[in-house]
Amino acid sequence: MAEGEDPPAEGIEAIRRLECEALSHAKLASSGGGFAWEWALGDDLAGVLWPIAYSAIGLLTSGSLGRVKGCAGCNWLFVDESKNRSRRWCSMEDCGTHAKIRRYVARRAAKRAKRNDS
């Protein structure tokens, strides 16, 4: 979706099945004046995927798919909630900072190379 392509039907079906499994193990609990799903993971390793599957289905059905982007610094996806849809990184603290440091170091190296050529 982040690359403008439709996901494969078998992928959509797999995430749907996983969400059904997730909800069959979920408990509706009071949370900050409302309610939210909670999962007790126990010994089932698939349980770590339940909140992810639930969130993925929420995103697919929210209408915000046009705002899903791939990070310019890593392989993570994020929802660009900026007003002008110009966000480039999953996290400014991580990928954004690293990208800015790389550009800064490259500019300094180019200036030094230019001075040494003169």
C-alpha positions as CSV (number, residue, x, y, z in Angstrom):
1,M,0.0,0.0,0.0
2,A,2.9,2.4,0.8
3,E,4.2,1.8,-2.7
4,G,0.8,2.4,-4.4
5,E,0.1,-1.3,-5.0
6,D,-2.8,-3.4,-3.7
7,P,-1.7,-6.1,-1.3
8,P,-2.1,-9.7,-2.5
9,A,-5.5,-11.3,-1.7
10,E,-3.9,-14.2,0.2
11,G,-2.1,-11.6,2.5
12,I,-5.4,-9.9,3.2
13,E,-7.0,-13.2,4.0
14,A,-4.1,-14.2,6.3
15,I,-4.3,-11.0,8.3
16,R,-8.1,-11.4,8.5
17,R,-7.8,-14.9,9.9
18,L,-5.2,-13.7,12.4
19,E,-7.4,-10.8,13.6
20,C,-10.3,-13.3,14.1
21,E,-7.9,-15.4,16.2
22,A,-6.8,-12.3,18.1
23,L,-10.3,-11.2,19.0
24,S,-11.2,-14.8,20.2
25,H,-8.4,-14.4,22.7
26,A,-9.0,-10.7,23.6
27,K,-10.6,-9.2,26.7
28,L,-12.4,-5.9,26.6
29,A,-11.0,-3.8,29.5
30,S,-11.6,-0.3,30.8
31,S,-9.0,2.1,29.6
32,G,-8.8,5.8,30.1
33,G,-12.5,6.6,30.3
34,G,-13.3,4.1,27.5
35,F,-12.6,0.5,26.6
36,A,-9.8,-1.2,24.7
37,W,-8.9,-4.8,23.7
38,E,-6.3,-6.5,25.9
39,W,-4.5,-9.8,25.2
40,A,-2.9,-12.1,27.8
41,L,-0.2,-13.7,25.7
42,G,0.5,-16.7,27.9
43,D,2.5,-19.5,26.2
44,D,1.1,-18.9,22.7
45,L,3.9,-17.3,20.6
46,A,1.3,-16.3,18.0
47,G,-0.1,-14.0,20.7
48,V,2.6,-11.3,20.0
49,L,1.0,-10.9,16.5
50,W,-2.6,-10.4,17.8
51,P,-2.4,-6.7,18.6
52,I,-0.5,-6.1,15.4
53,A,-3.1,-7.9,13.3
54,Y,-5.9,-6.0,15.1
55,S,-4.1,-2.6,14.4
56,A,-3.4,-3.6,10.8
57,I,-7.1,-4.4,10.1
58,G,-8.0,-1.1,11.8
59,L,-5.7,0.8,9.5
60,L,-7.0,-1.1,6.4
61,T,-10.6,-0.1,7.3
62,S,-9.9,3.4,8.5
63,G,-9.6,5.1,5.1
64,S,-6.1,6.4,5.9
65,L,-4.3,4.2,3.5
66,G,-3.2,7.1,1.3
67,R,-1.1,8.3,4.3
68,V,0.8,5.0,4.7
69,K,4.5,5.6,3.8
70,G,7.8,3.8,3.9
71,C,10.5,5.4,6.0
72,A,13.4,6.9,4.0
73,G,15.9,5.6,6.5
74,C,14.7,2.0,7.3
75,N,12.1,-0.5,6.2
76,W,9.4,0.5,8.6
77,L,6.0,1.8,7.6
78,F,4.2,4.7,9.3
79,V,1.1,6.8,8.9
80,D,1.9,10.3,7.8
81,E,-0.4,12.5,9.9
82,S,1.4,15.8,9.0
83,K,-0.8,18.5,7.5
84,N,1.0,18.6,4.2
85,R,1.9,14.9,4.1
86,S,5.6,15.6,4.0
87,R,6.9,13.3,6.7
88,R,9.8,11.2,5.5
89,W,10.9,9.1,8.5
90,C,9.2,6.7,10.9
91,S,10.9,8.6,13.8
92,M,12.7,11.9,13.7
93,E,14.7,10.8,16.8
94,D,16.0,7.7,15.0
95,C,16.0,7.7,11.2
96,G,15.6,11.4,10.7
97,T,18.5,12.3,13.0
98,H,20.7,9.6,11.3
99,A,19.8,10.9,7.8
100,K,20.6,14.5,8.8
101,I,24.0,13.4,10.4
102,R,24.9,11.5,7.2
103,R,24.1,14.5,5.0
104,Y,26.1,16.8,7.3
105,V,29.1,14.5,7.3
106,A,28.9,14.2,3.5
107,R,28.8,18.0,3.1
108,R,31.8,18.5,5.4
109,A,33.8,15.8,3.5
110,A,32.9,17.4,0.2
111,K,34.1,20.8,1.5
112,R,37.4,19.3,2.7
113,A,37.9,17.5,-0.6
114,K,37.3,20.7,-2.5
115,R,39.9,22.6,-0.2
116,N,42.5,19.8,-0.8
117,D,42.0,20.0,-4.5
118,S,42.7,23.7,-4.6
